[in-house]
Amino acid sequence: MTSLERQSLSYRDAGVDIDAGDALVERIKPFARKTAREGVLGGLGGFGALFEIPKRFREPVLVSGTDGVGTKLKLAFELDRHDGVGIDLVAMSVNDVLVQGAEPLFFLDYFACGKLDVDRAATVVEGVATGCERAGCALLGGETAEMPGMYPDGEYDLAGFAVGAVEKSRIITGADIIPGDVLIGLGSSGAHSNGFSLIRKILARARVDLNSPFDYGASDEKSGGKRSLADAVMAPTRIYVKPVLALLEKLRIKGMAHITGGGLVENLPRTLPDKLKAVVEKSAWERPALFRWLQEEGGVAEAEMWRVFNCGVGMVLIVSREDASDARTFLAAQGETAFEIGEVAVRGEGEAPTIVV
């Protein structure tokens, strides 16, 4: 057979649909436009995304963060629920950037799949845009990669990248934290995007219908009463940016910890000076029903719960004792559930940096 007799092949024959990719870009442009803010130069479609640091910053220091959604995506595929994972993607990075006191400026996303489903991808990116709106940052650009053979049918992966800025003189390092400072925990919306390998294992053991009703508990006013277990497990990660930045304008926050993988016991020490410890009083807040259910169904040890899950606290702020009451009052007015969950103390020889009592 001569070269002329061979069938002509196209990129579509190889499994990549350029037209579908172009259609997705057109679908997501309105979502990105809704996130526009000061500093954005141009729109989607360029080789690089342009952003001008707002002139109100005098000595801006850029703070960057990147993360994914992890195995929570496996449940999104199983349940065919894709609207919340984009919010998770943004939250995991912007909450990290916030810890240094930075204002998130812009966000980039990466969506990779074997075969592009435009409707599904658009739903995911719409969630990314919603997360950016909640964080006050711009969805500045991203990448959609269609790679045949790399992913099972119907599955995809996500990565996100956030860049923020903070005045050099206002970077939060935790260096001035002292014994007696107060730990203020901000309520989480659920498991956020951490611990899902264990959650999926527990769900498999329980053999439960994820669409069955789940009682969040009477104390959880924001849950709306009984909803499904899927609603509880897939609740998007809470984004703390706007209320915490507003609080920073009112009083001094000495340190912050975003409670992700590793839970309170491993994330709190990341903001503490040497020779200090965080003493967390677990009786200071009611552990949400989801975590109680996971512990019971999985037979998870108490220490393991604290190392894997946020247990109802998604962010911790460290403030002076004299500012604690004002901070909680202000945060409550911003719609946050804020608990005084403990204090900073001197760490004894051989003691762990986080003590849960």
One Martini backbone bead per residue (centre of mass of N, CA, C, O) as a GRO file, in nm:
protein
  357
    1MET     BB    1   0.095   0.037   0.025
    2THR     BB    2   0.063   0.351  -0.029
    3SER     BB    3   0.053   0.666   0.091
    4LEU     BB    4  -0.203   0.739  -0.086
    5GLU     BB    5  -0.379   0.479   0.022
    6ARG     BB    6  -0.390   0.587   0.285
    7GLN     BB    7  -0.555   0.693   0.545
    8SER     BB    8  -0.654   0.986   0.657
    9LEU     BB    9  -0.552   1.158   0.943
   10SER     BB   10  -0.667   1.290   1.254
   11TYR     BB   11  -0.701   1.419   1.562
   12ARG     BB   12  -0.981   1.290   1.604
   13ASP     BB   13  -0.884   0.998   1.549
   14ALA     BB   14  -0.691   1.024   1.819
   15GLY     BB   15  -0.909   1.183   2.037
   16VAL     BB   16  -0.901   1.495   1.944
   17ASP     BB   17  -1.119   1.784   1.999
   18ILE     BB   18  -1.093   2.098   1.900
   19ASP     BB   19  -1.386   2.197   1.889
   20ALA     BB   20  -1.452   2.135   2.184
   21GLY     BB   21  -1.242   2.325   2.305
   22ASP     BB   22  -1.361   2.583   2.179
   23ALA     BB   23  -1.641   2.554   2.308
   24LEU     BB   24  -1.547   2.578   2.600
   25VAL     BB   25  -1.428   2.859   2.592
   26GLU     BB   26  -1.700   2.996   2.523
   27ARG     BB   27  -1.854   2.895   2.781
   28ILE     BB   28  -1.641   3.031   3.002
   29LYS     BB   29  -1.625   3.337   2.958
   30PRO     BB   30  -1.861   3.440   3.141
   31PHE     BB   31  -1.742   3.336   3.405
   32ALA     BB   32  -1.480   3.503   3.399
   33ARG     BB   33  -1.610   3.789   3.381
   34LYS     BB   34  -1.740   3.775   3.675
   35THR     BB   35  -1.426   3.795   3.806
   36ALA     BB   36  -1.361   4.069   3.762
   37ARG     BB   37  -1.083   4.296   3.841
   38GLU     BB   38  -0.850   4.464   3.955
   39GLY     BB   39  -0.573   4.414   3.709
   40VAL     BB   40  -0.708   4.324   3.462
   41LEU     BB   41  -0.565   4.216   3.141
   42GLY     BB   42  -0.779   4.111   2.957
   43GLY     BB   43  -0.846   3.782   2.838
   44LEU     BB   44  -0.917   3.506   2.710
   45GLY     BB   45  -0.656   3.338   2.486
   46GLY     BB   46  -0.386   3.380   2.567
   47PHE     BB   47  -0.067   3.277   2.640
   48GLY     BB   48  -0.094   3.495   2.866
   49ALA     BB   49  -0.167   3.630   3.174
   50LEU     BB   50  -0.277   3.954   3.272
   51PHE     BB   51  -0.144   4.144   3.563
   52GLU     BB   52  -0.197   4.426   3.773
   53ILE     BB   53  -0.083   4.558   4.042
   54PRO     BB   54  -0.222   4.735   4.257
   55LYS     BB   55  -0.145   5.068   4.358
   56ARG     BB   56  -0.213   5.034   4.670
   57PHE     BB   57   0.046   4.894   4.667
   58ARG     BB   58   0.372   4.954   4.791
   59GLU     BB   59   0.495   4.648   4.904
   60PRO     BB   60   0.463   4.391   4.724
   61VAL     BB   61   0.391   4.047   4.800
   62LEU     BB   62   0.399   3.743   4.663
   63VAL     BB   63   0.150   3.476   4.686
   64SER     BB   64   0.153   3.122   4.647
   65GLY     BB   65  -0.069   2.849   4.522
   66THR     BB   66  -0.125   2.483   4.521
   67ASP     BB   67  -0.383   2.244   4.405
   68GLY     BB   68  -0.636   2.005   4.463
   69VAL     BB   69  -0.898   1.746   4.521
   70GLY     BB   70  -0.857   1.460   4.488
   71THR     BB   71  -1.061   1.178   4.580
   72LYS     BB   72  -1.328   1.334   4.555
   73LEU     BB   73  -1.361   1.278   4.251
   74LYS     BB   74  -1.465   0.986   4.269
   75LEU     BB   75  -1.744   1.078   4.379
   76ALA     BB   76  -1.821   1.264   4.147
   77PHE     BB   77  -1.839   1.035   3.942
   78GLU     BB   78  -2.040   0.848   4.088
   79LEU     BB   79  -2.263   1.098   4.127
   80ASP     BB   80  -2.256   1.323   3.912
   81ARG     BB   81  -2.086   1.569   4.071
   82HIS     BB   82  -1.948   1.898   3.944
   83ASP     BB   83  -2.015   2.186   4.091
   84GLY     BB   84  -1.807   2.178   4.360
   85VAL     BB   85  -1.500   2.117   4.277
   86GLY     BB   86  -1.421   2.405   4.190
   87ILE     BB   87  -1.439   2.527   4.470
   88ASP     BB   88  -1.231   2.349   4.602
   89LEU     BB   89  -0.992   2.432   4.427
   90VAL     BB   90  -0.983   2.727   4.521
   91ALA     BB   91  -0.984   2.699   4.831
   92MET     BB   92  -0.711   2.547   4.877
   93SER     BB   93  -0.542   2.804   4.782
   94VAL     BB   94  -0.665   3.070   4.906
   95ASN     BB   95  -0.643   2.982   5.204
   96ASP     BB   96  -0.335   2.964   5.200
   97VAL     BB   97  -0.272   3.257   5.115
   98LEU     BB   98  -0.419   3.394   5.358
   99VAL     BB   99  -0.227   3.312   5.598
  100GLN     BB  100  -0.021   3.561   5.511
  101GLY     BB  101  -0.239   3.804   5.441
  102ALA     BB  102  -0.342   3.760   5.157
  103GLU     BB  103  -0.470   3.872   4.851
  104PRO     BB  104  -0.640   3.739   4.614
  105LEU     BB  105  -0.608   3.788   4.258
  106PHE     BB  106  -0.550   3.504   4.102
  107PHE     BB  107  -0.656   3.228   3.876
  108LEU     BB  108  -0.564   2.889   3.781
  109ASP     BB  109  -0.652   2.620   3.558
  110TYR     BB  110  -0.655   2.246   3.537
  111PHE     BB  111  -0.789   2.031   3.275
  112ALA     BB  112  -0.802   1.671   3.263
  113CYS     BB  113  -0.856   1.430   2.991
  114GLY     BB  114  -0.952   1.193   2.758
  115LYS     BB  115  -1.254   1.305   2.706
  116LEU     BB  116  -1.437   1.573   2.606
  117ASP     BB  117  -1.691   1.716   2.812
  118VAL     BB  118  -1.836   2.009   2.786
  119ASP     BB  119  -2.054   2.016   3.004
  120ARG     BB  120  -1.881   1.914   3.240
  121ALA     BB  121  -1.651   2.122   3.222
  122ALA     BB  122  -1.832   2.372   3.255
  123THR     BB  123  -1.928   2.302   3.540
  124VAL     BB  124  -1.655   2.310   3.674
  125VAL     BB  125  -1.573   2.605   3.588
  126GLU     BB  126  -1.811   2.742   3.722
  127GLY     BB  127  -1.709   2.665   4.005
  128VAL     BB  128  -1.448   2.821   3.988
  129ALA     BB  129  -1.582   3.098   3.954
  130THR     BB  130  -1.735   3.093   4.220
  131GLY     BB  131  -1.482   3.079   4.397
  132CYS     BB  132  -1.362   3.346   4.299
  133GLU     BB  133  -1.589   3.526   4.394
  134ARG     BB  134  -1.561   3.448   4.700
  135ALA     BB  135  -1.244   3.553   4.692
  136GLY     BB  136  -1.195   3.805   4.484
  137CYS     BB  137  -1.091   3.667   4.223
  138ALA     BB  138  -0.946   3.597   3.918
  139LEU     BB  139  -1.018   3.428   3.622
  140LEU     BB  140  -0.742   3.427   3.400
  141GLY     BB  141  -0.695   3.111   3.341
  142GLY     BB  142  -0.591   2.808   3.148
  143GLU     BB  143  -0.625   2.439   3.102
  144THR     BB  144  -0.709   2.205   2.839
  145ALA     BB  145  -0.664   1.844   2.848
  146GLU     BB  146  -0.664   1.610   2.582
  147MET     BB  147  -0.588   1.253   2.673
  148PRO     BB  148  -0.575   0.977   2.530
  149GLY     BB  149  -0.543   0.707   2.770
  150MET     BB  150  -0.503   0.858   3.062
  151TYR     BB  151  -0.819   0.827   3.112
  152PRO     BB  152  -1.101   0.736   3.206
  153ASP     BB  153  -1.406   0.730   3.136
  154GLY     BB  154  -1.541   1.027   3.287
  155GLU     BB  155  -1.262   1.138   3.369
  156TYR     BB  156  -1.065   1.367   3.581
  157ASP     BB  157  -0.843   1.646   3.641
  158LEU     BB  158  -0.718   1.881   3.897
  159ALA     BB  159  -0.573   2.217   3.901
  160GLY     BB  160  -0.443   2.489   4.109
  161PHE     BB  161  -0.366   2.859   4.094
  162ALA     BB  162  -0.252   3.106   4.326
  163VAL     BB  163  -0.239   3.473   4.352
  164GLY     BB  164  -0.104   3.703   4.584
  165ALA     BB  165  -0.109   3.996   4.812
  166VAL     BB  166   0.125   4.172   5.037
  167GLU     BB  167   0.241   4.363   5.257
  168LYS     BB  168   0.544   4.347   5.387
  169SER     BB  169   0.454   4.464   5.680
  170ARG     BB  170   0.188   4.231   5.679
  171ILE     BB  171   0.309   3.973   5.724
  172ILE     BB  172   0.221   3.652   5.833
  173THR     BB  173   0.430   3.447   6.068
  174GLY     BB  174   0.404   3.410   6.405
  175ALA     BB  175   0.644   3.548   6.570
  176ASP     BB  176   0.434   3.711   6.792
  177ILE     BB  177   0.359   3.473   6.944
  178ILE     BB  178   0.208   3.402   7.266
  179PRO     BB  179   0.134   3.321   7.559
  180GLY     BB  180  -0.235   3.338   7.568
  181ASP     BB  181  -0.321   3.314   7.307
  182VAL     BB  182  -0.593   3.281   7.081
  183LEU     BB  183  -0.809   3.031   6.949
  184ILE     BB  184  -0.986   3.065   6.638
  185GLY     BB  185  -1.253   2.892   6.506
  186LEU     BB  186  -1.370   2.803   6.185
  187GLY     BB  187  -1.618   2.678   6.035
  188SER     BB  188  -1.704   2.414   5.853
  189SER     BB  189  -1.869   2.233   5.572
  190GLY     BB  190  -1.674   1.980   5.629
  191ALA     BB  191  -1.425   1.790   5.475
  192HIS     BB  192  -1.382   1.917   5.216
  193SER     BB  193  -1.054   1.800   5.064
  194ASN     BB  194  -1.014   1.572   5.297
  195GLY     BB  195  -0.989   1.224   5.355
  196PHE     BB  196  -1.116   1.049   5.101
  197SER     BB  197  -0.989   0.774   5.124
  198LEU     BB  198  -1.129   0.711   5.393
  199ILE     BB  199  -1.420   0.776   5.322
  200ARG     BB  200  -1.445   0.561   5.095
  201LYS     BB  201  -1.389   0.323   5.281
  202ILE     BB  202  -1.632   0.367   5.468
  203LEU     BB  203  -1.855   0.355   5.251
  204ALA     BB  204  -1.790   0.065   5.161
  205ARG     BB  205  -1.842  -0.067   5.437
  206ALA     BB  206  -2.142   0.049   5.483
  207ARG     BB  207  -2.325   0.028   5.230
  208VAL     BB  208  -2.442   0.308   5.144
  209ASP     BB  209  -2.680   0.534   5.050
  210LEU     BB  210  -2.603   0.849   4.941
  211ASN     BB  211  -2.925   0.932   4.897
  212SER     BB  212  -2.978   0.923   5.177
  213PRO     BB  213  -3.076   1.042   5.453
  214PHE     BB  214  -2.929   1.313   5.658
  215ASP     BB  215  -2.857   1.404   5.990
  216TYR     BB  216  -2.707   1.696   6.094
  217GLY     BB  217  -2.859   1.838   6.311
  218ALA     BB  218  -3.001   2.086   6.504
  219SER     BB  219  -2.733   2.271   6.529
  220ASP     BB  220  -2.732   2.283   6.205
  221GLU     BB  221  -2.855   2.558   6.054
  222LYS     BB  222  -2.714   2.541   5.753
  223SER     BB  223  -2.839   2.258   5.645
  224GLY     BB  224  -3.165   2.233   5.646
  225GLY     BB  225  -3.146   1.966   5.772
  226LYS     BB  226  -3.248   1.711   5.592
  227ARG     BB  227  -3.021   1.531   5.394
  228SER     BB  228  -2.793   1.394   5.218
  229LEU     BB  229  -2.498   1.229   5.229
  230ALA     BB  230  -2.386   1.357   4.974
  231ASP     BB  231  -2.412   1.649   5.071
  232ALA     BB  232  -2.215   1.619   5.308
  233VAL     BB  233  -1.960   1.510   5.152
  234MET     BB  234  -1.980   1.738   4.895
  235ALA     BB  235  -1.929   1.984   5.033
  236PRO     BB  236  -1.792   2.267   4.987
  237THR     BB  237  -1.540   2.453   5.048
  238ARG     BB  238  -1.459   2.695   5.255
  239ILE     BB  239  -1.432   3.051   5.212
  240TYR     BB  240  -1.233   3.300   5.412
  241VAL     BB  241  -1.136   3.567   5.288
  242LYS     BB  242  -1.328   3.814   5.334
  243PRO     BB  243  -1.360   3.809   5.650
  244VAL     BB  244  -1.052   3.812   5.716
  245LEU     BB  245  -0.971   4.069   5.569
  246ALA     BB  246  -1.165   4.247   5.731
  247LEU     BB  247  -1.037   4.186   6.010
  248LEU     BB  248  -0.750   4.302   5.941
  249GLU     BB  249  -0.872   4.603   5.951
  250LYS     BB  250  -0.938   4.586   6.278
  251LEU     BB  251  -0.710   4.367   6.354
  252ARG     BB  252  -0.474   4.152   6.496
  253ILE     BB  253  -0.321   3.883   6.327
  254LYS     BB  254  -0.071   3.650   6.415
  255GLY     BB  255  -0.219   3.381   6.306
  256MET     BB  256  -0.253   3.099   6.070
  257ALA     BB  257  -0.465   2.802   5.985
  258HIS     BB  258  -0.509   2.561   5.749
  259ILE     BB  259  -0.734   2.285   5.761
  260THR     BB  260  -0.604   2.003   5.640
  261GLY     BB  261  -0.399   1.785   5.593
  262GLY     BB  262  -0.359   1.674   5.941
  263GLY     BB  263  -0.514   1.877   6.072
  264LEU     BB  264  -0.472   2.033   6.369
  265VAL     BB  265  -0.205   1.885   6.468
  266GLU     BB  266  -0.032   1.970   6.190
  267ASN     BB  267  -0.112   2.282   6.125
  268LEU     BB  268  -0.062   2.463   6.375
  269PRO     BB  269   0.261   2.445   6.394
  270ARG     BB  270   0.317   2.618   6.127
  271THR     BB  271   0.256   2.905   6.309
  272LEU     BB  272   0.456   2.837   6.538
  273PRO     BB  273   0.679   2.886   6.752
  274ASP     BB  274   0.915   2.785   6.918
  275LYS     BB  275   0.814   2.641   7.232
  276LEU     BB  276   0.519   2.612   7.132
  277LYS     BB  277   0.164   2.553   7.194
  278ALA     BB  278  -0.149   2.396   7.119
  279VAL     BB  279  -0.454   2.419   7.304
  280VAL     BB  280  -0.723   2.201   7.251
  281GLU     BB  281  -1.079   2.224   7.300
  282LYS     BB  282  -1.316   1.993   7.207
  283SER     BB  283  -1.564   2.126   7.381
  284ALA     BB  284  -1.600   2.411   7.219
  285TRP     BB  285  -1.737   2.214   7.006
  286GLU     BB  286  -1.949   2.062   6.785
  287ARG     BB  287  -1.934   1.785   6.624
  288PRO     BB  288  -2.021   1.703   6.337
  289ALA     BB  289  -2.213   1.451   6.212
  290LEU     BB  290  -2.022   1.343   5.994
  291PHE     BB  291  -1.784   1.270   6.189
  292ARG     BB  292  -1.940   1.080   6.369
  293TRP     BB  293  -2.014   0.880   6.146
  294LEU     BB  294  -1.731   0.809   6.047
  295GLN     BB  295  -1.623   0.700   6.315
  296GLU     BB  296  -1.834   0.477   6.359
  297GLU     BB  297  -1.821   0.324   6.079
  298GLY     BB  298  -1.486   0.308   6.089
  299GLY     BB  299  -1.347   0.290   6.367
  300VAL     BB  300  -1.208   0.560   6.443
  301ALA     BB  301  -0.972   0.696   6.599
  302GLU     BB  302  -0.931   0.981   6.764
  303ALA     BB  303  -0.644   1.054   6.667
  304GLU     BB  304  -0.711   1.013   6.365
  305MET     BB  305  -0.921   1.231   6.331
  306TRP     BB  306  -0.717   1.472   6.393
  307ARG     BB  307  -0.514   1.389   6.145
  308VAL     BB  308  -0.738   1.400   5.897
  309PHE     BB  309  -0.951   1.602   6.009
  310ASN     BB  310  -1.123   1.904   6.095
  311CYS     BB  311  -1.382   1.859   6.287
  312GLY     BB  312  -1.519   2.169   6.208
  313VAL     BB  313  -1.230   2.316   6.144
  314GLY     BB  314  -1.091   2.522   5.876
  315MET     BB  315  -0.988   2.769   6.063
  316VAL     BB  316  -0.715   2.945   6.232
  317LEU     BB  317  -0.693   3.204   6.471
  318ILE     BB  318  -0.444   3.429   6.614
  319VAL     BB  319  -0.496   3.611   6.915
  320SER     BB  320  -0.534   3.820   7.144
  321ARG     BB  321  -0.712   3.829   7.427
  322GLU     BB  322  -0.828   4.129   7.380
  323ASP     BB  323  -0.940   4.042   7.071
  324ALA     BB  324  -1.134   3.793   7.074
  325SER     BB  325  -1.422   3.907   7.104
  326ASP     BB  326  -1.419   4.099   6.860
  327ALA     BB  327  -1.359   3.883   6.649
  328ARG     BB  328  -1.613   3.708   6.689
  329THR     BB  329  -1.822   3.929   6.637
  330PHE     BB  330  -1.734   4.003   6.353
  331LEU     BB  331  -1.753   3.721   6.220
  332ALA     BB  332  -2.054   3.681   6.274
  333ALA     BB  333  -2.139   3.930   6.096
  334GLN     BB  334  -2.002   3.768   5.836
  335GLY     BB  335  -2.115   3.449   5.876
  336GLU     BB  336  -1.947   3.318   6.095
  337THR     BB  337  -1.827   3.039   6.279
  338ALA     BB  338  -1.699   3.113   6.606
  339PHE     BB  339  -1.440   2.971   6.810
  340GLU     BB  340  -1.305   2.913   7.123
  341ILE     BB  341  -1.044   2.649   7.126
  342GLY     BB  342  -0.798   2.805   7.276
  343GLU     BB  343  -0.435   2.807   7.340
  344VAL     BB  344  -0.127   2.934   7.406
  345ALA     BB  345   0.180   2.760   7.501
  346VAL     BB  346   0.422   2.617   7.667
  347ARG     BB  347   0.662   2.383   7.572
  348GLY     BB  348   0.758   2.097   7.675
  349GLU     BB  349   0.956   1.846   7.716
  350GLY     BB  350   0.836   1.631   7.461
  351GLU     BB  351   0.610   1.785   7.352
  352ALA     BB  352   0.355   1.850   7.168
  353PRO     BB  353   0.239   2.115   6.957
  354THR     BB  354  -0.039   1.952   6.992
  355ILE     BB  355  -0.319   1.968   7.220
  356VAL     BB  356  -0.589   1.749   7.302
  357VAL     BB  357  -0.865   1.799   7.561
   0.00000   0.00000   0.00000
